[in-house]
């Protein structure tokens, strides 16, 4: 299983900081804030990747998925690496929420232990009732991802978390309603 290269990610954050600062010294305070955010996200990514790997799941950073996806069959969480480090952390936490939903835990409500309630019924799959169940799980995955961050001591900017979560949820709602301007990327 691949390990998260924390030092390499930190070096990328510092290199971006130096590039921004050298272009225009007046932007240094803004560049510094971005660096602090990046370094915090790298720290969180390191913790959550280790937590995921410990469960026998791989994490791959790629640009082939809109935000991120948890492939249960491949036992892999894919995160789009073109996002900011902070957004990658948030997406990884959200996908970890899906991982938690998938575990059979007696304390977990029945509807989340066994996946989407109508996924095996051909008469319901793809219908609005099924899309609502998926929407419900998406909300739950965001909730569990945030709780997991707290449990693992990962520092999250609540406003940034809420903004990204809202973008994704808006996309899920448009998808569930089959809205004309639905886009697969938030």
C-alpha positions as a Markdown table, in Angstrom:
| # | Residue | x | y | z |
|---|---|---|---|---|
| 1 | Unk | 0.0 | 0.0 | 0.0 |
| 2 | Unk | 1.4 | 3.4 | -1.0 |
| 3 | Unk | 2.2 | 5.8 | 1.8 |
| 4 | Unk | 1.4 | 9.5 | 1.9 |
| 5 | Unk | 4.5 | 11.5 | 1.1 |
| 6 | Unk | 3.9 | 14.3 | 3.6 |
| 7 | Unk | 7.4 | 15.9 | 3.1 |
| 8 | Unk | 6.8 | 16.1 | -0.6 |
| 9 | Unk | 3.4 | 17.7 | -0.1 |
| 10 | Unk | 4.9 | 20.2 | 2.3 |
| 11 | Unk | 7.6 | 21.0 | -0.2 |
| 12 | Unk | 5.0 | 21.7 | -2.8 |
| 13 | Unk | 3.2 | 24.1 | -0.5 |
| 14 | Unk | 6.4 | 25.9 | 0.3 |
| 15 | Unk | 7.3 | 26.1 | -3.4 |
| 16 | Unk | 3.9 | 27.6 | -4.2 |
| 17 | Unk | 4.4 | 30.1 | -1.4 |
| 18 | Unk | 7.8 | 31.2 | -2.7 |
| 19 | Unk | 6.5 | 31.6 | -6.3 |
| 20 | Unk | 3.6 | 33.7 | -5.1 |
| 21 | Unk | 5.8 | 35.8 | -2.9 |
| 22 | Unk | 8.5 | 36.4 | -5.5 |
| 23 | Unk | 5.9 | 37.5 | -8.1 |
| 24 | Unk | 4.7 | 40.4 | -5.9 |
| 25 | Unk | 6.0 | 40.9 | -2.4 |
| 26 | Unk | 2.8 | 42.8 | -1.6 |
| 27 | Unk | 0.9 | 39.5 | -1.8 |
| 28 | Unk | 3.0 | 38.0 | 1.0 |
| 29 | Unk | 0.3 | 38.1 | 3.7 |
| 30 | Unk | -2.2 | 36.4 | 1.4 |
| 31 | Unk | 0.5 | 33.9 | 0.3 |
| 32 | Unk | 1.3 | 33.2 | 3.9 |
| 33 | Unk | -2.3 | 32.5 | 4.8 |
| 34 | Unk | -2.5 | 30.1 | 1.8 |
| 35 | Unk | 0.7 | 28.4 | 3.0 |
| 36 | Unk | -0.7 | 28.0 | 6.5 |
| 37 | Unk | -3.9 | 26.5 | 5.1 |
| 38 | Unk | -1.9 | 24.1 | 2.9 |
| 39 | Unk | 0.3 | 22.9 | 5.7 |
| 40 | Unk | -2.7 | 22.4 | 7.9 |
| 41 | Unk | -4.4 | 20.4 | 5.2 |
| 42 | Unk | -1.2 | 18.3 | 4.5 |
| 43 | Unk | -1.1 | 17.4 | 8.2 |
| 44 | Unk | -4.8 | 16.4 | 8.1 |
| 45 | Unk | -4.2 | 14.4 | 4.9 |
| 46 | Unk | -1.4 | 12.5 | 6.5 |
| 47 | Unk | -3.6 | 11.5 | 9.4 |
| 48 | Unk | -6.6 | 10.5 | 7.4 |
| 49 | Unk | -4.6 | 8.6 | 4.8 |
| 50 | Unk | -3.0 | 6.6 | 7.6 |
| 51 | Unk | -6.4 | 5.9 | 9.1 |
| 52 | Unk | -7.8 | 4.7 | 5.8 |
| 53 | Unk | -4.7 | 2.6 | 4.9 |
| 54 | Unk | -5.0 | 0.9 | 8.4 |
| 55 | Unk | -8.5 | -0.3 | 7.2 |
| 56 | Unk | -7.0 | -2.0 | 4.1 |
| 57 | Unk | -8.2 | 0.8 | 1.8 |
| 58 | Unk | -5.9 | 2.6 | -0.7 |
| 59 | Unk | -5.9 | 6.3 | -1.4 |
| 60 | Unk | -5.0 | 7.6 | -4.8 |
| 61 | Unk | -4.6 | 11.2 | -5.8 |
| 62 | Unk | -5.5 | 11.5 | -9.5 |
| 63 | Unk | -7.2 | 13.9 | -11.8 |
| 64 | Unk | -9.6 | 11.4 | -13.3 |
| 65 | Unk | -12.5 | 11.9 | -10.9 |
| 66 | Unk | -14.6 | 15.0 | -10.4 |
| 67 | Unk | -14.0 | 15.5 | -6.7 |
| 68 | Unk | -13.5 | 12.1 | -5.3 |
| 69 | Unk | -15.0 | 8.6 | -5.1 |
| 70 | Unk | -14.8 | 5.6 | -2.9 |
| 71 | Unk | -14.7 | 2.4 | -5.1 |
| 72 | Unk | -15.7 | -0.4 | -2.7 |
| 73 | Unk | -14.8 | -3.1 | -5.4 |
| 74 | Unk | -11.3 | -1.7 | -5.8 |
| 75 | Unk | -11.0 | -0.9 | -2.1 |
| 76 | Unk | -9.6 | 2.5 | -3.1 |
| 77 | Unk | -10.6 | 6.1 | -2.5 |
| 78 | Unk | -9.7 | 8.4 | -5.4 |
| 79 | Unk | -9.3 | 12.1 | -4.8 |
| 80 | Unk | -8.9 | 14.7 | -7.5 |
| 81 | Unk | -5.4 | 16.2 | -7.1 |
| 82 | Unk | -6.2 | 19.4 | -9.0 |
| 83 | Unk | -8.2 | 20.7 | -6.1 |
| 84 | Unk | -6.6 | 22.8 | -3.3 |
| 85 | Unk | -5.0 | 20.8 | -0.5 |
| 86 | Unk | -7.8 | 21.8 | 1.8 |
| 87 | Unk | -10.5 | 20.6 | -0.6 |
| 88 | Unk | -8.6 | 17.3 | -1.1 |
| 89 | Unk | -8.7 | 16.9 | 2.7 |
| 90 | Unk | -12.4 | 17.6 | 2.8 |
| 91 | Unk | -13.2 | 15.3 | 0.0 |
| 92 | Unk | -11.1 | 12.5 | 1.5 |
| 93 | Unk | -13.0 | 13.0 | 4.8 |
| 94 | Unk | -16.3 | 12.8 | 2.9 |
| 95 | Unk | -15.2 | 9.6 | 1.1 |
| 96 | Unk | -14.1 | 8.2 | 4.5 |
| 97 | Unk | -17.7 | 8.9 | 5.6 |
| 98 | Unk | -18.8 | 6.6 | 2.8 |
| 99 | Unk | -16.3 | 4.0 | 4.1 |
| 100 | Unk | -17.8 | 4.3 | 7.6 |
| 101 | Unk | -21.3 | 3.9 | 6.2 |
| 102 | Unk | -20.3 | 0.8 | 4.5 |
| 103 | Unk | -19.0 | -0.9 | 7.6 |
| 104 | Unk | -21.4 | -3.3 | 9.2 |
| 105 | Unk | -21.8 | -1.8 | 12.7 |
| 106 | Unk | -24.7 | -2.8 | 14.9 |
| 107 | Unk | -25.0 | 0.8 | 16.2 |
| 108 | Unk | -25.4 | 2.1 | 12.6 |
| 109 | Unk | -29.0 | 2.7 | 11.4 |
| 110 | Unk | -30.1 | -0.1 | 9.1 |
| 111 | Unk | -30.5 | 2.0 | 6.0 |
| 112 | Unk | -26.8 | 2.9 | 6.0 |
| 113 | Unk | -25.4 | -0.5 | 6.9 |
| 114 | Unk | -26.7 | -2.2 | 3.8 |
| 115 | Unk | -26.3 | 0.6 | 1.2 |
| 116 | Unk | -29.0 | 2.2 | -0.7 |
| 117 | Unk | -32.4 | 0.8 | 0.3 |
| 118 | Unk | -33.7 | 0.3 | -3.3 |
| 119 | Unk | -30.5 | -0.5 | -5.2 |
| 120 | Unk | -31.3 | -4.2 | -5.7 |
| 121 | Unk | -34.9 | -3.6 | -6.8 |
| 122 | Unk | -35.0 | -3.1 | -10.6 |
| 123 | Unk | -38.4 | -1.5 | -10.2 |
| 124 | Unk | -37.0 | 1.3 | -8.0 |
| 125 | Unk | -33.5 | 1.7 | -9.2 |
| 126 | Unk | -33.1 | 5.1 | -10.9 |
| 127 | Unk | -36.4 | 6.3 | -9.7 |
| 128 | Unk | -36.7 | 9.3 | -7.4 |
| 129 | Unk | -37.1 | 7.2 | -4.3 |
| 130 | Unk | -33.7 | 5.6 | -5.1 |
| 131 | Unk | -32.1 | 9.0 | -5.8 |
| 132 | Unk | -33.4 | 10.3 | -2.5 |
| 133 | Unk | -31.8 | 7.4 | -0.7 |
| 134 | Unk | -28.5 | 8.3 | -2.4 |
| 135 | Unk | -28.9 | 11.9 | -1.5 |
| 136 | Unk | -29.5 | 10.9 | 2.1 |
| 137 | Unk | -26.3 | 8.9 | 2.2 |
| 138 | Unk | -24.3 | 11.8 | 0.7 |
| 139 | Unk | -25.5 | 14.0 | 3.6 |
| 140 | Unk | -24.6 | 11.3 | 6.1 |
| 141 | Unk | -21.1 | 10.9 | 4.5 |
| 142 | Unk | -20.4 | 14.6 | 5.0 |
| 143 | Unk | -21.6 | 14.4 | 8.6 |
| 144 | Unk | -19.5 | 11.3 | 9.4 |
| 145 | Unk | -16.5 | 12.8 | 7.7 |
| 146 | Unk | -16.7 | 15.9 | 9.9 |
| 147 | Unk | -17.1 | 13.7 | 13.0 |
| 148 | Unk | -14.1 | 11.6 | 12.0 |
| 149 | Unk | -12.0 | 14.8 | 11.6 |
| 150 | Unk | -12.9 | 15.8 | 15.2 |
| 151 | Unk | -12.2 | 12.3 | 16.5 |
| 152 | Unk | -8.8 | 12.2 | 14.8 |
| 153 | Unk | -7.9 | 15.8 | 15.9 |
| 154 | Unk | -7.8 | 17.1 | 12.3 |
| 155 | Unk | -8.1 | 20.9 | 12.3 |
| 156 | Unk | -10.9 | 22.0 | 10.0 |
| 157 | Unk | -11.9 | 25.5 | 9.0 |
| 158 | Unk | -15.7 | 25.3 | 9.6 |
| 159 | Unk | -16.5 | 28.0 | 7.0 |
| 160 | Unk | -14.4 | 26.4 | 4.3 |
| 161 | Unk | -15.9 | 22.9 | 5.1 |
| 162 | Unk | -19.4 | 24.3 | 4.9 |
| 163 | Unk | -18.8 | 26.1 | 1.7 |
| 164 | Unk | -17.4 | 23.0 | -0.1 |
| 165 | Unk | -20.0 | 20.7 | 1.4 |
| 166 | Unk | -22.7 | 23.1 | 0.2 |
| 167 | Unk | -21.3 | 23.1 | -3.4 |
| 168 | Unk | -21.4 | 19.3 | -3.4 |
| 169 | Unk | -24.8 | 19.1 | -1.9 |
| 170 | Unk | -26.2 | 21.5 | -4.4 |
| 171 | Unk | -24.8 | 19.3 | -7.1 |
| 172 | Unk | -26.3 | 16.2 | -5.5 |
| 173 | Unk | -29.7 | 17.9 | -5.3 |
| 174 | Unk | -29.6 | 18.9 | -8.9 |
| 175 | Unk | -28.7 | 15.4 | -9.9 |
| 176 | Unk | -31.5 | 13.9 | -7.7 |
| 177 | Unk | -34.0 | 16.2 | -9.4 |
| 178 | Unk | -32.5 | 15.7 | -12.8 |
| 179 | Unk | -32.2 | 19.5 | -13.1 |
| 180 | Unk | -31.3 | 20.9 | -16.5 |
| 181 | Unk | -28.1 | 22.6 | -15.4 |
| 182 | Unk | -26.8 | 19.7 | -13.4 |
| 183 | Unk | -23.0 | 19.3 | -13.7 |
| 184 | Unk | -21.1 | 16.3 | -12.2 |
| 185 | Unk | -18.5 | 18.7 | -10.7 |
| 186 | Unk | -19.5 | 21.1 | -8.0 |
